């Protein structure tokens, strides 16, 4: 049984406190918290948190999720796993953006049949960010966006874990209700609904908003939109890209003030070195991937980058850390990852004062 002692450990009951974690059989076997700082003797002066949970990632560096899945390219996927470990990701949702409808079945087959390996990040399930978007398509190809129909999901070999949907369409609530019945997390995104459409989607079971403030109606003081309603709604978890480009730091801070326990940081990373976000060509300009016309198309950010942006914006560190770990896990109904408690998977990340990753454990195995 391995014991890990650190001066600051993110615990659900205490925040960042000195603690000792016992790991056995890939799980956390015991947690000994010592909230009194005098009990820090012998503990290393770094931060220990659950491995990050990323609900939205389209690729990293030279590996694109769509391309690798369609090609069933195991070599690219092994490289992607290594890149994710370097970034402290323990659990994640490979994300398929809007593409031709007949491509989804093959990609889903590959992604859902990847072998489980304790030395690799776990795929919680697939996130379909399209094709059922609304009027705010952003970087998604408008010609490939379609109305929400349940037949699309009936034709897939496996169900996704998460679906981003626009909710302007009158059929959206019935589709959301059926997806939720099947155990799928529905996130409202790429849409400019009226208040009635928003409430209908929430009543049908939608419980997330995809990359809050981006590709949606916003916070105009005389015309509130989706961003405003989500900030005021405790039923909703808000995905947030904190890369310093998509959302101004002042708005990052405001978002956490409105929803201290309701923000899920996402990287929305894309294959920047490959120059693609699924079927779309991108290039990095002014710190973020963009289309030729300047439209933002994902990020070049890591979760550690997001934590640094949050801290610089004045977000308390423990809140930012929960947003990268516990809250996204809660959004997809997982209580065995994203948290340091007895029985949870021993997926852990150690950070230094600059919030750089200095160690990674997956399933109790130290990999970095």
N, C-alpha and C positions, 0 to 999 in steps of 0.2 A: 504494500500500500504506500503510494507516494504522498508526501505532504508538501504543500506549497504555502509559504508564509510571505505575506506582503503587508506593507504599512497601510496601503489603501486598496480595499477590495470592495467592489460594488455589490452590496447585499440588498435584497428587497426590503428588509425591515429597517435597515440602519443607514443606507446610503454608502458613502465611502468611509470605511473604518478599517483598523487593523484586524486581520483575520488569518486563520489557518484553514486551508482546504485539504481534505483527504480524498484521494482519488483511488478507486479500485474498480477493476473490470470495465473501464471506460466510462464510469459514472462517478458522480460526486457522492462519496460515502459519508462524509461528515463535514460540517462547517462550524468552526469555533470563532465566533465574533468576539472582539475585545474593544468595545466602543471607547473605553478609556485609553487615551493616547499613551499613558504610561506603560501600557502593555505591549508597546511596539518593539521592545528589545528583541533582536535577532531576526526581525523581518526586513526584507529588502525594500528600499525606498522607491518603489515603482507602483504603478496602478495595475490592478488585476481586474479584468472585466470578462463577462461572457464573450465568446467569439461573436462577431458581428452577424446580424441577420439582414440581408439585403433583398427586398421584395421586387426590385426593378433593376435588372442589369441586362443590357443587350450585347455585351461583349467587353473585352479588355485588350488594349494594345493592338496586336495583330490577329486576334481571334474573334470572329463574329459568331454570335449564337445561331442566327438563321443559317448562315452559310455552312457552319460545321454540322448542324443538325441535318440539313438537307443532304449533305454529302456523306453522312454517317462517318465522319472523319474522327476516328478515335485518337489519332496522334494530336490533332488540334485540340481535342477536348482534354487530353492529358496536360497539354501546355496551359490551357485555361484553368484547370484545377490548380496547377502550381502558381499561376498568377493570383488566383483568388486567395490561396493560402498566404502568399506574401502580403496580401492586403487585409488579412485577419478575418476573412469571411468563413464562417462555419456552416451556415445554412443560407440558401439563396433560392430565388426564383428566376431561372432563365426566362428572358422576356422576348416574345415574338411580336414585333410591331406589325402594322398593317401591311399585308402582302396579298398576292393572288390566293383566292380561297382554296384552290386545289393543292396548294403547297402545305397546308397546315397538318393534314393527316400524317404525312411522312415525317415531318419535323417532330410532331408530338410522339410518334412511335419511337423515334430514336431517344428523345429526351426522357421519356418515362421508362425506358428499359435499360438505362445506364446502370451497371452493377454497383451495388453499395460497397464502399471501401472505407474503413475507419480512418484511413490516412488521407481521405479526400473530403472536400466540402460536400455536405448533403444537399441534394436537390429536394426542396420541400414540395415543389410542384411547379408547373409552368404558369407563367403570367401572360395572358393574351392581352396586349395593349392594342386592340384592334381585332377585326376590322369594324367593330360596331361602335364607331365614334360619332360625335355630334358635329356641330357647325364649326368648332374650333379645332380643326384638324392639325394645326401646327406644322410639323415637318412630315406628317403622314401624307401619303399620296391620296388626294381627294378622289381620284377615279377608282380607288380600291376600297374606299369606305362604303359600308352598306348598312341597311336597316337591321336591327336585332331580330333574329329568328332562331327559335330553339332547334329547328331542323339541322342547323349548322353543327350544333354540339352532338346531336344524335349520330351524325356521320363520323365523328372523330373516334379513333381507336381508344383513347383515354380522355378523361375529363381534365381540364385545367384546374389548378388550385385557385386561380385568381383571374378575374376578367375586368378590364377597364371598359366602361360603357358611357356613351353619351346618353342623355335622358330627355332630349327634346321630343323624340318620337313617341307617339301615343301608345305604341306597343311595348315600350321599354319596361313599364312596371310588371306586366305579366311575364316578360322574359326574365327580369330580375328575380321575381318570386320563384320561378321554376329553377333557376340556377342556384339560388340559396337553398331550395329544397334538396338539391343534389349535393350540397356541401361545398359549394363554390363561394369564395369571397368576392363580392361585387364592389368595385370601386368606381365612383363617378369621375369622369374625366373627359377632356377634350370636348367641352360642351358649354353652351350658354343658355341654360334653362331659365324659365320663369320660376317664381317661388312655388307655384302649385306643382310643377313637374318635379322640382327638387323634393318636395314633401312626399309626393307619390313614390319616388324612388326610395326614399328612406323608409316609408311605410311598407314597401315591398321587401325590404331587407338589406339594401345597400348600406355598408358600414365603413367605407373608406372614400377618400378623395385622392385622385392621382396627381402627383406633383403640384401641390397647392400653389396658387397664384399664377401658374403657367398654363396656357391653352385653356382658359376658362374666363367667364365673366368675373369681375373682381370686387373692389371695395370702394367704388365711387360713392361719395357721401350722399348723393341724391338718387343714385341708382345702384343699390347693393345687388351683388350677384352671388354666384356659387361660392367664391372665396369667403365672402362675408358670412353667408349662412353656415358654412362649414366651421368657421372660427367660433361661431356662437352656439354650435350644436355639440353637446357632450356625447352624443351617440356615435359621433364620427371620428375616426382616426385619419389624420392628414399626412399623406406622404409629402416629403419636403426635400428638394434638391438644394443642399447648402454648399454650393461650390463657389459662392462669391460672385456668380454671374447671373444665375437664374432668378435669384431673390436677393434684394438689397439687404445688407446686414441689419439695418433698422427694422425691416419687415420680418427677418428671421427672429429677432428678439421679440417683436410684437406677437408673432405666431406662438412662441413658447409661453408668453405671458397669458395669452388667451387659452392655450391648451397645454399646460405643463406636463400632463400625462397622456396627451393625445397626439403627439408628433412621432412619425416614423421616418427617420432619415433614410433616403434612398440615394444610391449613386447615380442611377440612370446612365451608367457608363456605356460607352460604345467602343468599337474597335478603331481607335483613332489612328493607329499606325497603318491599318489596312485601308482606312478611309471609307468605311461603310457603317451604316446603321441599318441592318437588314438589307432590303433592296435599294436603299437610298445612299447615294454618294455624299460624303461629308468631308470637311476639312476644318482643322482647328484654327480659329481666328479669335484673337483677344481672349484666350483662355478657355474656349469652349468649342465643340464641334458645331458647324453650321452648314446649311445649304448654301448654294451659290448666291442666293438673294439675301443672305445674312440671317435667315430664320434659325433659331437654336434647334439643335437636333441631338439631344442627349448631352452627356457631360464627359469630361476627361478627368473626373475627380475620383478620389478614393474616400472610404468612410473616415479615415483619419483626417483627410483634408476637410471634410464636413465638420468634424469635431472641432478643428482649429477655427474654422469660420464661426461656428456657434460661440466658442469661448471668446473670440475677439469681439463678437457682437454683444457680449454681456450675458449670455445664457449661462446659468449655473452649470458647472461641469457635470454634476450627477444627473441633471435633467438631460443634457446632451447625450451622455453615455447610455441612459435608458432608451433614448430615442433611436440609438443605433443597435439596440439589443433586445430589451424586454418588450417594448411597445410593438415593433414589427412582428415579433413572435406571437404576441397576443392577438394581433390583427388577423392572423391565419389560424388561430385556435391552438397554438402550440405552447405548452407549459414545460416541455422537457428541454428546450433550447432557449437561448437568450436570457438566462437567469442562472445565478449561482445559488442553488439550493439542493438539499439531499435528494437524490434520485434523478436529477437532471444529467444530461450528457456532459461529460467533462471536456467541453469545447471552450477554451479559454484563450485570452489575449492579454499580453503584458505590454503596457505603454510606459514610455518615459515622460519626463516633464513637458517635452515638446509634442507629446501625443504621437510620437513615432512608435511603430511596433518593434518590440525587442524580443518577443517570444510568442509562439503559437502552439497550442495543444489542441488536437482533435481526437475525440474518443479517448482522452487520457494520454495520448502519445505526443511527445514534444516533437514537432516537425520543423520549427524554426528557432 
